[in-house]
Amino acid sequence: MKIQVLIFMSVVLLSTNSYSQDPDFHIYLCFGQSNMEGQGAIEDQDKSVSNRFMVMQSLDCPEIGKKNVWRLAIPPLCQCHSGLSPADYFGKTMVANTPESVKIGVINVAIGGCDIRLFDKDIYQDYDSTYAEDWFTKKIKAYGGNPYKHMIALAKKAQKDGVIKGILLHQGETNTGDEQWPIYVKTIYNNILVDLSLNPDEVPLLAGETLQEGKEVCCASMNSIIATLPEVIPTSYIISSKGCMGTDNAHFDSEGYRELGRRYALKMLSLKGNKIGLKE
């Protein structure tokens, strides 16, 4: 009997100590469509990154890194050839305004042109061909055909290393005018919380506005719908895009992404109780 007890205790110890979760490694999930992917030109200033800011590589990219492995968060942070995104300066700003003992990690899974319901695990297959073009279907195939499942798998792996502290969303252009959008987002947010065993009071959802500055912007009217998200998700907050300029009718320019990322970080820091004189 004693031998059996010892064997049982050894198995328990091995299973509970097979990884070491660091409570000072704060992880944020990022998802959405093209603006979260990042369409900004990556400049030299963007490549200077603290060793406390990491990204879990979401795809195998020979020039960047292997899938499922943490690396220094030098852009691009989403796909192999994506550009600067809000996640970049979110992480930079978080690092600059948290103690040196804290590391920041991001996971970015986004698909340009997607309907938000592509991230609904129950109906995603109805929205994996919103565009018939090859570029769209290839992006989804890169995520195993199921971007939500792919993101959750990455997140579960990341939870072995740190603690998920928040979720960043930038999406809406494809759903412009759809007043049910907040309900769709609520379903996805709730699924994330359940599938990752997260507490909404500890894991807020930050949703960015679409581009509203410039001539003939496509989707600024969506911001009035995005603004209603906190009515259905009390732990959600809206990030203004006012003053963030674009390169076309839908996408921000590099400085627009930098500023939007800072604003995501400023809100997250305030929600976490940080008293900040914002630094970069």
C-alpha positions in Angstrom: 0.0 0.0 0.0 2.8 2.4 0.9 4.5 1.8 -2.5 1.2 2.5 -4.3 0.8 5.8 -2.4 4.3 6.8 -3.3 3.7 6.0 -6.9 0.5 8.0 -6.9 2.1 11.0 -5.2 5.0 10.9 -7.7 2.5 11.0 -10.7 0.7 13.9 -9.1 3.9 15.8 -8.6 5.1 15.2 -12.1 1.8 16.3 -13.6 1.6 19.5 -11.5 5.2 20.4 -12.0 5.5 19.6 -15.7 5.4 23.4 -16.4 6.0 26.5 -14.4 3.3 29.2 -14.7 4.7 32.7 -14.0 2.1 35.1 -12.5 4.2 38.0 -13.7 3.9 36.9 -17.3 0.8 38.8 -18.5 -0.7 37.5 -21.7 -3.2 39.2 -24.0 -5.3 37.7 -26.8 -5.7 39.7 -29.9 -8.2 38.9 -32.7 -10.2 40.4 -35.5 -9.7 41.3 -39.2 -7.2 43.2 -41.3 -6.5 46.1 -38.9 -5.7 43.6 -36.1 -3.6 41.6 -38.6 -1.7 44.9 -39.2 -1.4 46.7 -42.5 1.1 49.4 -41.4 4.6 49.7 -42.9 7.1 48.4 -40.4 9.8 51.0 -39.8 13.1 50.8 -37.9 11.6 52.4 -34.8 9.1 49.6 -34.6 11.8 46.9 -34.4 13.3 48.1 -31.2 11.6 45.9 -28.6 12.1 45.3 -24.9 13.1 41.7 -24.0 10.1 41.8 -21.7 7.7 41.9 -24.7 7.0 38.5 -26.3 4.7 37.1 -28.9 3.7 33.5 -29.3 4.3 32.7 -32.9 0.9 31.6 -34.4 2.2 30.3 -37.7 5.3 28.6 -39.0 7.3 31.4 -40.7 10.8 30.5 -41.8 12.0 34.1 -41.5 10.4 34.7 -38.1 9.9 31.6 -36.0 8.2 28.4 -35.3 4.5 28.1 -34.4 3.7 27.7 -30.7 7.0 29.2 -29.6 7.5 32.5 -27.7 9.8 35.0 -29.4 10.8 38.6 -29.0 7.8 40.7 -30.3 9.5 42.2 -33.3 6.9 42.8 -36.0 5.1 41.3 -37.7 3.1 39.8 -34.8 0.3 38.1 -36.7 1.1 36.4 -40.0 4.4 35.8 -41.8 4.0 38.9 -44.0 1.5 41.1 -42.1 2.4 44.6 -41.0 2.4 46.9 -38.0 -0.7 46.3 -35.8 -2.2 47.8 -32.7 -0.7 44.8 -30.8 2.8 46.2 -31.3 2.4 49.4 -29.5 0.0 47.9 -27.0 2.8 45.7 -25.8 5.5 48.3 -26.0 3.4 50.7 -23.9 2.4 48.0 -21.4 6.0 47.1 -20.8 7.0 50.8 -20.4 4.4 51.2 -17.7 4.7 48.0 -15.6 7.3 46.9 -13.1 10.5 45.3 -14.6 9.5 42.0 -13.0 6.5 41.8 -15.4 6.7 40.4 -18.9 4.0 41.1 -21.5 3.0 38.5 -24.1 0.5 38.7 -27.0 -1.2 36.1 -29.2 -2.5 37.6 -32.5 -4.9 35.6 -34.7 -6.7 37.7 -37.3 -8.0 37.4 -40.8 -8.4 40.3 -43.2 -11.9 40.6 -44.6 -13.6 38.2 -42.1 -17.0 38.4 -40.7 -16.9 38.4 -36.9 -18.8 35.1 -36.9 -15.8 33.4 -38.3 -14.7 33.3 -34.7 -18.0 31.7 -33.5 -17.0 28.1 -32.9 -20.5 26.8 -33.7 -21.1 28.5 -37.0 -17.7 29.5 -38.3 -18.0 27.2 -41.3 -20.8 29.4 -42.6 -18.3 32.3 -42.8 -15.1 30.8 -44.1 -15.8 31.8 -47.7 -17.0 35.4 -47.2 -14.6 36.1 -50.0 -14.2 33.5 -52.7 -10.7 34.9 -53.5 -7.7 32.6 -52.9 -6.0 35.0 -50.5 -8.9 34.7 -48.1 -9.3 31.0 -48.0 -5.5 30.5 -47.8 -5.4 32.6 -44.6 -8.1 30.5 -43.0 -6.4 27.3 -44.1 -3.2 28.5 -42.4 -5.1 28.5 -39.2 -6.2 24.9 -39.7 -9.5 26.0 -41.2 -10.7 27.1 -37.8 -9.2 30.4 -36.5 -11.0 30.3 -33.2 -9.9 26.8 -32.4 -6.3 27.8 -33.4 -6.4 30.8 -31.1 -7.7 28.7 -28.2 -5.0 26.1 -28.7 -2.3 28.8 -28.6 -3.9 30.4 -25.5 -4.0 27.1 -23.6 -0.4 26.5 -24.4 0.4 30.1 -23.2 -1.5 29.5 -20.0 1.2 27.0 -19.0 3.7 29.9 -19.0 1.7 32.9 -17.8 -1.7 34.4 -17.0 -4.2 35.7 -19.5 -5.1 39.3 -18.5 -7.2 40.7 -21.3 -8.5 40.4 -24.8 -8.1 42.9 -27.7 -10.5 43.0 -30.6 -10.4 45.0 -33.8 -13.1 44.1 -36.2 -16.2 45.5 -37.7 -15.5 46.7 -41.2 -17.0 43.5 -42.8 -20.0 43.8 -40.4 -20.7 47.5 -41.0 -24.4 48.2 -40.4 -25.2 44.9 -38.6 -26.8 45.8 -35.3 -26.5 42.3 -34.1 -22.7 42.6 -34.0 -22.5 43.2 -30.2 -24.4 39.9 -29.7 -22.1 38.0 -32.0 -19.1 39.4 -30.0 -20.7 38.5 -26.7 -21.1 34.9 -27.9 -17.4 34.7 -28.9 -16.2 36.4 -25.7 -18.2 34.1 -23.5 -16.9 31.1 -25.4 -13.3 32.3 -24.8 -14.0 32.7 -21.1 -15.5 29.2 -20.8 -12.9 27.4 -22.9 -10.0 29.0 -21.1 -11.6 29.0 -17.6 -11.3 32.8 -17.3 -13.2 35.3 -15.1 -14.7 38.2 -17.0 -14.0 40.5 -14.1 -10.3 39.8 -14.5 -10.2 39.6 -18.3 -11.7 42.6 -19.9 -12.5 42.9 -23.6 -11.2 46.1 -25.4 -12.7 46.8 -28.8 -11.2 49.4 -31.2 -13.2 51.7 -33.4 -12.9 51.5 -37.2 -11.1 54.2 -39.2 -13.0 57.5 -39.1 -10.4 60.1 -40.4 -9.9 60.8 -44.0 -11.9 61.0 -47.2 -14.4 58.4 -48.2 -13.7 56.1 -45.3 -15.7 52.9 -45.7 -16.9 52.0 -42.3 -17.0 54.8 -39.8 -20.7 54.3 -39.4 -19.9 51.0 -37.7 -18.6 52.9 -34.7 -22.1 53.8 -33.5 -22.8 50.0 -33.3 -19.4 49.2 -31.7 -20.2 51.9 -29.1 -23.1 49.7 -27.8 -20.9 46.7 -27.0 -20.7 47.6 -23.2 -24.5 47.4 -23.1 -24.3 43.6 -23.7 -20.8 43.0 -22.3 -20.3 45.0 -19.0 -16.6 44.1 -19.0 -16.0 45.6 -22.4 -14.5 49.0 -23.3 -14.3 51.0 -26.5 -11.0 52.3 -27.8 -11.4 55.5 -29.8 -9.8 55.8 -33.3 -10.3 59.6 -33.4 -7.3 61.3 -34.9 -5.8 58.1 -36.1 -5.2 58.5 -39.9 -5.4 56.0 -42.6 -3.7 54.9 -45.8 -6.9 54.0 -47.6 -10.6 53.9 -46.9 -10.3 51.2 -44.2 -6.8 50.8 -42.9 -4.7 52.9 -40.5 -1.3 54.2 -41.4 1.7 53.2 -39.2 1.3 56.2 -36.9 -2.4 55.4 -36.6 -1.6 51.8 -35.5 1.0 53.1 -33.0 -1.5 55.5 -31.4 -4.3 53.0 -31.4 -2.0 50.5 -29.7 -1.1 53.1 -27.0 -4.8 53.7 -26.4 -5.5 50.0 -25.9 -2.7 49.9 -23.4 -3.7 53.1 -21.6 -7.2 51.7 -21.0 -5.9 48.3 -20.0 -3.5 49.8 -17.5 -6.2 52.0 -16.0 -8.4 48.9 -15.6 -5.6 47.1 -13.9 -5.2 49.9 -11.4 -2.0 51.3 -12.7 -1.4 55.0 -11.9 0.4 56.1 -15.0 2.1 59.0 -16.5 2.1 57.3 -19.9 5.5 56.4 -21.2 6.6 54.7 -24.5 
